[in-house]
């Protein structure tokens, strides 16, 4: 079973001959360095790089590439070597990205010669760094282990090698960059984008952060004047919204780079994915039959890029979300332009005294209104054409979604089986815009969750104008939380996800019944102040323990029987039952928990905690706010549209939740 490492975690190696496979989605440089017992690199002859690709026990690629396969023979390295470090860097002086924060997170896997993964590590959290120590193989008491490092350097290879105490680090970095530049000149260029009718080139976009997340709010700006379906439409400004959904960028296009990982001598190039070396490359996405002349191409589920149908559907949903945002922005911009033009023409008419007398002024005003109506009609025609294509795609994609992405009324849940692997993402609800009420875009968030969730139970008016009282809102909020928790349990393998509940006053007993009666909770919901203190104390201690183990490089030394599953804490009726110590522990879990496997789901009305003043403002800002009723509080990262969010709830009278949770409970019993 593959060990999915986090930063600082290590894993034993039982084989001496290994491959290190790297996938970055953009050309990078791979270097391997030998170090002594203290990790010091004694000279250039201890480094395998594109200019000198072989060293004792090491062989690396001779050029920059999106995918690499490094060969390691631990039995062949000198006895003085106690550490083998894998270093990654972005090519210097090229036209590509200059920082890892602008590209997909690099993925590194240690495999045996048979292709079976021993350990893997996704290097997240990089921003301005252009070089990184990905992982290291180190010798400890005669045995070898692998450790995930993820230490980045904004100064590139020169700074990285200097930090490794390598003499003449700058000279070696320069020679590596020269060798890479020569290799790039011989590289195969990426194929041009496809321009077939009905095909859309979907570019990955980095998630925008709100002002309370260390970023800037969406700024009004022009929208690219290209309709997602090929029509030329004017761009326009977008309106910022208070909070943005945590939509990640789409996965890198495997066709974007066609370079071999090492020079070839006329033989075939290996295009296989680093995580699927035993399998043939995936077939191209399915295509629809050719459309009739003048008709748009028929949509097909899974027509985005990806190495699995799950990944293709994820990228397709992301593309639909972006397409709807941009085509709506183009329509709104066209309408704004038409109104601005009409206002200007009417102002000119009124500014001329001669046009105020007789029928000349009336005719000018009628002409201005007619031109306005014509421009709006043209914009609406283009919008309707794009929306029809998107609606047809949504009708095809929705039934094809796997359970993790599907609504609760999707037939996929009736064929549910407890999975063996964690999915890429999870559906938290639907998003739509007022111009396209019929089109619902699934709101998918990547797993594991990077932020906690806040189900807002405060009394509020929904987007459809109805008003929900506080008691009904609290009940709906708990039902929403239970639906999200049940989905999280259902999409994780048996024993990989644990749910705790704090319900100090017992007010959530009825909505929590599906979780309690099926036995999927770690323990009965905690009641009263004593229950709050007990659960928070145990989870806080767990985060402290894992944090110390990971940062101390002793993640494999956790106590026997330690539960390594992901943990979710559902808190109802906050701040009832919380004292100052409990509040501080809750803030600590919200800040530090996600990085160490403890996630928070708050079901609360912010107004009820107003007595704490600004103390809890960072807590609310750190959570992704969701609502139990339709509400337009989310914004997209491109133009800042206010999207209406609708929670993913179980249809009234359906027993699917109990059926799914019963299977989860049965699988957990067999697992333990």
PyMOL commands that set and color helices and strands:
alter all, ss='L'
color gray80, all
select helices_A, chain A and resi 44-46+100-102+156-163+169-185+211-213+309-351+353-356+359-400+411-415+470-491+513-518+528-551+555-557+580-592+594-596+606-622+656-671
alter helices_A, ss='H'
color red, helices_A
select strands_A, chain A and resi 3-5+10-12+17-35+47-48+54-55+58-59+65-73+83-90+107-111+117-122+131-140+143-153+243-244+425-433+436-446+452-456+460-461+467-468+497-503+566-574+598-604+623-627+631-635+642-647
alter strands_A, ss='S'
color yellow, strands_A
deselect
rebuild
show_as cartoon
